[in-house]
Amino acid sequence: YQHAGSNILFRVIALHQMGRLLEEKGDFEKGCDYYDRAAKEPGHPAGWFSLYEKARCLKKVGNPKSKEVYEKLLLDKTVPADFKERIEEEWISAQLPKS
């Protein structure tokens, strides 16, 4: 991340990789933080995707905040229509009680 300098794509990729690595280690909270940081990077061309990754990560651990993030994404006009279908499915499954 530090070596990416001002290249926004490299910065976002580095933050996503850190999020993914932390998820794989089982540290979902920190993983979500990295996706959130990526979403907030100035100039991020698809910040909505970073928010989607955050919601997915939150959902993995049953955090109810995932529903809020999915709802925000469903209202976001920059999210492509075909991807909104995927988000809707994730949002619906986040509503269902765990069995």
MOHUCOR-V317773 format. One record per helix or strand. SS is the DSSP state (H for helix, E for strand). FROM is the first residue (numbers start at 0). TO is the last residue. If there is no record, write none. Layout:
# MOHUCOR-V317773
SS;FROM;TO + SS;FROM;TO
This chain:
# MOHUCOR-V317773
H;1;3 + H;7;23 + H;27;38 + H;46;59 + H;64;74 + H;80;94
